[in-house]
Amino acid sequence: MSFLGDESFADDPDGAVHDVAQVMPGDDLDDPGNHLWMHADGRVWDLGPAELDTDDDGVSDSLTRNGPDGITVYTDSDRDGQVDKITNVDTQGVFSSRALDPDSGIWVPTDSGRLG
């Protein structure tokens, strides 16, 4: 499954966004309440704990995953625990970002280009 495709992500059956506590230094990262989540194809995906503070506010809000074609950064920009921004950077430095439209559940392209 591609999290950067044009597919629509359905909410879970309860229609709920799972509240997640802010992850602060010293927090228990094994606690699922400190993990980032995605709703996709009627399922909830636990991506693990946020590792990076991408907006320099002192709260970890993102995590990265390496793959054969580059890296993907999953970000929770509004601190509700649900990923709402995804950025993919390929091995050549080409990036593309998408943001989750909360009303439609569709991932909308927001930015693209080349690093460097």
C-alpha positions as CSV (number, residue, x, y, z in Angstrom):
1,M,0.0,0.0,0.0
2,S,1.3,3.5,-0.9
3,F,0.6,6.2,1.6
4,L,1.5,8.7,-1.1
5,G,-1.0,7.5,-3.7
6,D,-4.3,9.2,-4.6
7,E,-6.3,6.8,-2.6
8,S,-8.8,8.0,0.1
9,F,-8.2,6.9,3.7
10,A,-11.4,5.9,5.5
11,D,-12.0,6.6,9.1
12,D,-12.2,3.7,11.6
13,P,-15.7,2.3,12.1
14,D,-16.3,4.5,15.1
15,G,-15.3,7.6,13.2
16,A,-12.9,8.5,16.0
17,V,-9.4,10.0,15.9
18,H,-7.4,8.4,18.7
19,D,-6.1,11.0,21.1
20,V,-2.4,10.6,21.8
21,A,-0.4,12.3,24.5
22,Q,2.4,14.5,23.5
23,V,5.7,12.6,23.5
24,M,8.2,14.4,25.7
25,P,11.8,13.4,26.7
26,G,11.7,10.6,29.2
27,D,8.3,9.4,28.1
28,D,7.7,5.6,27.7
29,L,7.9,5.2,23.9
30,D,6.6,1.6,24.2
31,D,3.3,3.0,25.4
32,P,0.9,2.9,22.4
33,G,-0.6,6.2,23.7
34,N,2.6,7.9,22.6
35,H,2.5,6.5,19.0
36,L,1.6,8.0,15.7
37,W,-1.5,6.5,13.9
38,M,-2.9,6.4,10.5
39,H,-6.4,5.4,9.3
40,A,-6.2,3.6,6.0
41,D,-8.6,1.2,4.2
42,G,-10.9,1.0,7.3
43,R,-8.0,0.0,9.5
44,V,-5.9,1.8,12.1
45,W,-2.1,1.6,11.6
46,D,0.2,2.1,14.6
47,L,3.4,3.5,13.1
48,G,5.3,3.7,16.4
49,P,6.5,6.6,18.6
50,A,7.4,10.0,17.2
51,E,11.1,10.4,17.0
52,L,11.7,13.9,15.6
53,D,10.6,17.4,16.5
54,T,10.2,18.9,13.0
55,D,8.8,22.3,14.1
56,D,11.2,22.9,17.0
57,D,8.5,23.3,19.6
58,G,10.0,20.7,22.0
59,V,7.5,18.0,21.2
60,S,8.3,15.0,19.0
61,D,5.9,15.0,16.1
62,S,7.3,12.9,13.3
63,L,9.0,9.6,12.5
64,T,10.9,8.3,9.5
65,R,11.0,5.0,7.6
66,N,13.7,4.0,5.3
67,G,13.0,2.0,2.1
68,P,14.8,1.0,-1.0
69,D,13.7,4.1,-2.9
70,G,14.4,6.6,-0.1
71,I,12.8,7.8,3.1
72,T,9.3,8.7,4.2
73,V,8.6,11.2,7.0
74,Y,5.2,10.8,8.8
75,T,4.1,13.9,10.7
76,D,1.4,14.8,13.2
77,S,1.3,18.6,12.8
78,D,-1.8,19.2,15.1
79,R,-0.7,16.9,18.0
80,D,-3.8,14.6,17.9
81,G,-1.7,11.5,17.3
82,Q,-3.0,11.0,13.7
83,V,-0.5,11.5,10.9
84,D,-1.6,14.4,8.7
85,K,1.4,15.0,6.6
86,I,3.6,12.6,4.6
87,T,6.9,13.6,2.9
88,N,8.8,11.2,0.6
89,V,12.4,11.9,-0.4
90,D,13.9,9.6,-3.0
91,T,17.6,8.6,-3.3
92,Q,18.2,11.4,-5.8
93,G,16.9,14.1,-3.4
94,V,13.5,14.5,-5.1
95,F,10.7,15.1,-2.6
96,S,7.0,15.3,-2.5
97,S,4.6,16.1,0.3
98,R,1.0,15.4,0.9
99,A,-1.4,16.6,3.6
100,L,-4.5,14.8,4.8
101,D,-7.7,16.8,4.0
102,P,-9.7,16.2,7.3
103,D,-13.1,16.6,5.6
104,S,-12.6,14.2,2.7
105,G,-9.9,11.9,4.0
106,I,-8.0,12.4,0.8
107,W,-4.2,13.0,0.7
108,V,-3.7,16.3,-1.2
109,P,-0.3,17.2,-2.8
110,T,1.2,20.2,-1.0
111,D,4.8,20.6,-2.2
112,S,7.5,18.9,-4.3
113,G,10.9,19.7,-5.6
114,R,14.5,18.7,-5.2
115,L,16.8,19.0,-2.1
116,G,20.1,20.7,-2.5
